[in-house]
Amino acid sequence: MHDLTAITALGGQSPRVDTIGEVMLRENDGLALASVHARLGHETACREHLANLLDRRVPEIGKVVLRDPEAAFWTGPDQWMVGAPYSTHEDLAAQLKARFGASASITEQSDAWACFDLKGAKMEPVMELLCSINIRAMQTGDAQRTSIHHLGCFVIRRDPNDWVRILGPRASAGSLHHAIVTAMQSVV
């Protein structure tokens, strides 16, 4: 039997936390993700299953539904990313496949994305250095696709005052982390 040890996207045994001035960046390794794509001809049924999962709400363009424990955000026409705590939803894709049946194609995404939570009073200036989204106009429940350090990322506004979640490609987690920390250092 193999003796494997789980590591975070940045290669550590535990999530990395960087605090610079009034901003904290935390690697979040506790997020299970799965993509949901409505199958042709089953769009209505897929939306209904998603609405049942999210208290009768379906994320529209540029929006996220924040529900405990699941959350979902819009990624394209009839496409969403669903997230939940990994500790209770390690098999999130399988759970969603059972719920959605033939109405959607479900793909495991947990190991494809690195998740970083950026918090603090100076979070907005950091984000302004990183990407071209209007972070000051974003409200809780807004989600934007953007480029950070030449990487396709999602930015989700979790709290209107000081918290965003950044999802970027796990294969480039080190580059994304470096870009965020460099912007944090520039703001101090």
N, C-alpha and C positions, 0 to 999 in steps of 0.2 A: 504494500500500500504506500502511496505517496505521502510525504510529510510536507504539505503545502501550507504556507502562511499568507493570509490575506493582507494586501497592502492598499494604501489609499492611492488616489490618482497621482499624487506627488511622490509616491514610492515609500511613504512612511508607515510605521506600525499604527500610528494614531493621526488624526487630522491635524494639519498644520494651522497655527494661529499666528498672525502677524499684527501687531498693534504699533502704529506709528502716529504720534500725536493724538488727534481726536478720532482716528479712523481705525477700525479693526476689520481684518480680512480673515475669515475662517473657512478652511476647506471643509465641505460638508460631505462626508462619506456615508451618510445615513439615509440617502434618498433612492428609492426604487423608481424606475421610470419605464414606461411602455408607450409606444405610439399606437394610435387608433386611427385607421383609415377606413372610411365607409366604402363598402364594395358597391360597384355599379348596380344601380337598381334597388339598393338596400339603404339608401341615404336616410330616409325617414325612420326606418327601424333602428339604424345605428344612433341617430340623434336621440331617439326615445330611450334607448339603453343608457346612453351617456347622461341624459337628463335624470333618469332614475338613480344613477350613481351619485349625482351631484345636487341632490335636493331640488330637482326640476329646473336646473339652470344649465345651459350649454354655453361654453365660451364662444364669443363672436370674435371677429377680426380685432386683433390687438388687445384681447382681454384674457384674463385668467379668472377661473372660479376657485377661490380659496375656501376649501371645506376641510374640516378635520375628520378623518385623517387624509382623505384624498384631496388632490387639487388637479386642475387640468387647464391647459392653455391652448389657444388656437395656433396651429402651425401652417395651415393652408386650407383650401376649400375642402370641406368634409374631412379634415384631418386635425387631430389633437394629440398633445402629449399629456399623459396622465402620470402623476407622481403621488407617492405615499411613503410613509416611513419604511425603510428597509427591514427594520426589526420585526415588523408585523406583516410585511408584504413582500418578502423575499421572492415569492412566486407571483408577483403582480401580473405579469403577462398571462400566465395560466389562469389566474382568477378572472381576468378580463375576457379571455377567450371563452370561458365557461358562461359568462354573463352575456356576451355579445353574439355568440354562435356564429352563424354564417353571414351576419350583417356587416362584419368588419374584419379587416386584416389587422392582427395585433402583432407587434414586434417588440421583443425585449430590448430595452435601451439603457438599462442601468450601467452597464460597463462601457457604453459608448460616449458618455458625457461626464465631464468633471463639473462639480458644483461648488461655487464659492459664494458665501454670504458676506456682503460688504455693509458695514454698519458704522454709524457715527455722524457727528455734526458736520464734518467736512466731506461726507460721502458724495454730495452733488458736484463739488469742484473736481473730485477724483474722476467721476464718471464723465465730466465734460472734457477732461484730458484724454480719456480712453476712446470715446466714440462720438458719433454725430447725432445721437438721439437727444431730444429735449427732455432731459431728466427732470428739470424743474416743473415741467407741465404734466409729467406722469403722476397719476393718482394710484392709490391702492387698488390692485386688480388690473393694472395695465401691464401688457407684455409687448416687447418690441424685439424684432430680429435685427441684428446689427453686426458690424464687423469691429472686432477689437484685436488689434495687433495682427491684422490680416486673417483673422479666424472668424468663421461664422458662429455667432453666439446669440443666445436669447438673454434678455434682461427683463426681470420681473420685479415690479414695484410691490414689495410686501408691506411696507409701512410708508405713509406719506411724509414722515419726518426724517427718517434716517436709515432705511434698510432696503437694499435691493439684493436679489439673487441673480447670479450670473451663471449660465450654463454654457460651456464651451467643449470642444472636442477633447475627449480624454487623452488621445494620442499627443495632444499639444498642451497638456495641462501645465507643464513647466514653463512654457513660453507665455501662456496666458497669465499664470501666477506672477511671473517676472514683470510683465507689462503693468499689472494692477499695482504691485508693490512699488514699482518705479513711479507711477502716477501718485501714489500715496506719499512717497518721499518728496515729490515736487510740490505738493500742496502744503506741506508742513512749514 
